[in-house]
Structures are given as C-alpha cells and as structure tokens.
Amino acid sequence: MLLELEQLSKSFKSGPGRVQAVDGVSLTVDATEFVAIQGPSGCGKSTLLLMAGGLLSPDSGQVLIEGTNPYRLSSDQRARFRSQHLGFVFQQFHLVPYLNVLDNVLTPALASNRSQARERARALIEQFGLEQRLHHTPAQLSTGEKQRVALARALFHQPKILLADEPTGNLDSENSTIVLNALSQFAADGGCVLMVSHDDQAVQSAQRVLGIRDGRLVTPQESESLVNS
C-alpha cells in the first residue's frame, strides 16, 4: 500500500476552546488509484492532506507512506523523504516569484546532476505546452500556466504519490481538463493521487470519491443526505 492514514485526528486552538478539524480518519490509497475527497471550505480536507504529506503532525493516529511513518523521522530526514516520495499541487501554486519557468520546475533538483535535471525539466515543460514560456517569471504567466508549472515541478522527481489541494480551484475549464488528465495519467502509470476539492466536476475524474463533513469521511450518499437534511 502506498499511502495509509490510520485514525488521524487534528484539532486547533480557537479562543478558549479547540476546533476538531480532522476526527479519526482512516483511508488507504494504492498504486494506480485516484481518490478524491470532496467538501466545503473549513471541513478539514486541507488539514487532512497536509498530515498525509508529512507537513502537519497529527494529534493522534499515524501516516504510513510505503510502510514508513514520516513523523518518526527527524525534520531533515522527513524533508528528504517527502522529496523522494511525494509531489504536491496546491491551489495557490507556491511558485518562486523571481525564478523563471525552467528554474521553478528545477527547484526540487538543487542536489541533482544539473545537466540531467535540466533535460527532465525541459521535457516536462514541453509536455505541458509551456516551451514558449521557458524564461518567463510567474508574474508573466496566466493562472492556468502557473498551475501547469506547479504540476511539472510536482512531477519532476518522479514521485509515487501526488497530493493535490484544490488543483483546479482557480482554473478555467480548459486548464482544469489539462490538470485533471495529468493526474489521471499519473495514476494510470502506477502512481497514486489523493486530491481534495469542493468542485463537483473535478472529483468526477477520480476513481473513488469520498465526502468529508465535520472532520470525518463519509460516502457520497451520506454527504448528500447531510447537505439536504
């Protein structure tokens, strides 16, 4: 199993009390699977994804990535582990504003063979139709182009797991289709994808869709009944 979440819980301080963002979530995602978790803002889906990616320690439960719990590693070991196993795609892109497209895609490769790294980066840039934007900075790109650069960067190290947080949230239909097709192809090629989104159309690309309400996973049918109740 590539990704296992076991009884994950996380709460945050809010005024005099605490808010339970994620409450006892268990989920497995294996190779060739594309799983989507759908829910409104504030339901815990981004918190869950950050915990799954080794970026936010859970209060309880555990994350296993190919059998390894990243939270049992030192911070430096965990950072290296993430770079070797995980790719991240965020709604806000998180591109480096003063770097051009090529160098943004190359940011995971600081310790790699530079010649081979540039060759792979250029191939990914071409794959996403950005070869004419090679030397443009993020400020010179459209929203859709920024997300394609971010996706190329996420794929650069050939991760086994892609974690996507609202990857189509800022995109038009054409760019949404490009991104979702790339996620589907990544899963078909043997990786696994865990995506969180509020978008009905985006989650239709997934093989398995779960809802999240009040920090707990629910089936689509349960989610609909909660909305209509």
URPENOR-V580870 format. One record per residue. N is the residue number from 0. SS is DSSP state (2 for helix, 1 for strand, 0 for the rest). PHI is phi in whole degrees, 0 to 359 (none if undefined). D_LAST is the distance of its C-alpha to the last C-alpha in Angstrom with 1 decimal. Layout:
n:ss:phi:d_last
N:SS:PHI:D_LAST
N:SS:PHI:D_LAST
This chain:
n:ss:phi:d_last
0:0:none:36.2
1:0:285:36.2
2:1:227:33.2
3:1:230:31.6
4:1:247:29.1
5:1:238:29.2
6:1:51:26.8
7:1:286:26.8
8:1:222:25.7
9:1:207:26.4
10:1:232:25.8
11:1:230:27.4
12:1:293:29.0
13:1:217:27.2
14:0:62:29.2
15:0:281:30.1
16:1:239:27.4
17:1:226:25.9
18:1:251:22.8
19:1:275:21.8
20:1:281:21.6
21:1:229:21.8
22:1:227:21.3
23:1:67:23.2
24:1:272:22.9
25:1:237:25.1
26:1:198:25.9
27:1:236:29.1
28:1:225:30.3
29:0:248:33.6
30:0:306:36.2
31:0:72:35.3
32:0:259:31.5
33:1:237:29.3
34:1:248:25.9
35:1:243:23.2
36:1:244:20.5
37:1:249:17.9
38:0:183:15.8
39:0:285:15.8
40:0:301:18.7
41:0:83:19.0
42:0:269:17.0
43:0:106:20.3
44:2:291:21.3
45:2:290:24.6
46:2:300:25.5
47:2:299:25.1
48:2:294:27.3
49:2:297:29.9
50:2:295:30.2
51:2:298:30.5
52:0:267:33.3
53:0:73:35.4
54:0:253:34.8
55:0:214:32.8
56:0:292:33.6
57:0:286:30.8
58:0:289:30.8
59:1:206:30.7
60:1:88:30.6
61:1:215:32.8
62:1:249:33.0
63:1:238:35.5
64:1:245:37.0
65:0:50:39.4
66:0:86:39.7
67:1:255:40.5
68:0:271:38.5
69:2:296:39.2
70:2:282:38.6
71:2:265:41.6
72:0:263:43.8
73:0:293:45.6
74:2:299:44.2
75:2:293:46.9
76:2:297:46.4
77:2:294:42.6
78:2:297:43.2
79:2:295:45.6
80:2:298:43.3
81:2:300:40.5
82:2:294:43.0
83:2:275:44.1
84:2:243:40.8
85:1:236:38.0
86:1:238:37.4
87:1:241:35.0
88:1:232:33.5
89:1:246:31.8
90:0:299:30.2
91:0:267:33.0
92:0:72:35.8
93:0:56:37.9
94:0:280:41.1
95:0:279:44.3
96:0:296:45.2
97:0:265:49.0
98:0:258:49.1
99:1:281:49.4
100:2:301:47.3
101:2:301:49.7
102:2:288:49.9
103:2:296:46.1
104:2:294:45.8
105:2:277:48.7
106:2:303:47.2
107:2:286:46.3
108:2:251:49.9
109:0:301:51.9
110:0:256:53.6
111:0:265:53.9
112:0:299:56.9
113:2:296:56.8
114:2:295:58.3
115:2:295:56.0
116:2:296:53.0
117:2:295:53.8
118:2:296:54.3
119:2:292:50.8
120:2:300:49.2
121:2:297:51.0
122:2:296:49.8
123:2:292:46.1
124:2:299:46.6
125:2:293:48.2
126:2:304:45.4
127:0:262:42.9
128:0:68:45.3
129:0:245:46.3
130:2:298:50.0
131:2:281:50.9
132:2:251:48.9
133:0:310:50.7
134:0:251:52.2
135:0:271:49.6
136:1:273:47.8
137:2:305:44.0
138:2:297:44.6
139:2:264:46.2
140:0:254:43.3
141:0:285:40.4
142:2:301:36.8
143:2:295:36.7
144:2:294:40.2
145:2:300:39.2
146:2:291:36.4
147:2:293:38.8
148:2:297:41.3
149:2:298:38.7
150:2:290:37.9
151:2:300:41.7
152:2:297:42.1
153:2:296:39.4
154:2:272:41.1
155:0:305:44.6
156:0:273:45.2
157:0:52:43.7
158:0:292:41.0
159:0:266:39.3
160:1:229:35.8
161:1:249:34.1
162:1:247:31.3
163:1:235:29.6
164:1:252:27.5
165:0:49:26.0
166:0:292:29.3
167:0:249:28.5
168:0:300:26.7
169:0:250:29.8
170:0:253:31.3
171:0:281:31.9
172:2:295:31.2
173:2:295:34.8
174:2:289:34.8
175:2:301:31.3
176:2:297:32.6
177:2:300:35.7
178:2:293:33.9
179:2:294:31.4
180:2:297:34.3
181:2:294:36.2
182:2:295:33.5
183:2:297:33.3
184:2:293:37.1
185:2:302:37.3
186:2:294:35.2
187:2:299:37.2
188:0:275:40.4
189:0:115:39.5
190:0:273:37.4
191:1:229:33.8
192:1:235:31.2
193:1:239:28.1
194:1:241:26.3
195:1:246:23.3
196:1:198:21.8
197:0:260:19.0
198:0:273:20.7
199:2:302:19.4
200:2:291:23.0
201:2:298:24.5
202:2:289:22.6
203:0:294:23.7
204:0:283:27.1
205:0:281:26.2
206:0:279:26.9
207:1:221:23.9
208:1:236:20.6
209:1:237:18.3
210:1:262:15.4
211:1:225:15.6
212:1:221:13.1
213:0:53:14.7
214:0:82:17.9
215:1:238:17.1
216:1:284:17.3
217:1:224:14.7
218:1:287:15.3
219:2:305:14.2
220:2:293:12.2
221:2:295:10.4
222:2:298:10.0
223:2:295:8.5
224:2:292:5.9
225:2:293:5.2
226:2:294:5.7
227:2:274:3.8
228:0:278:0.0
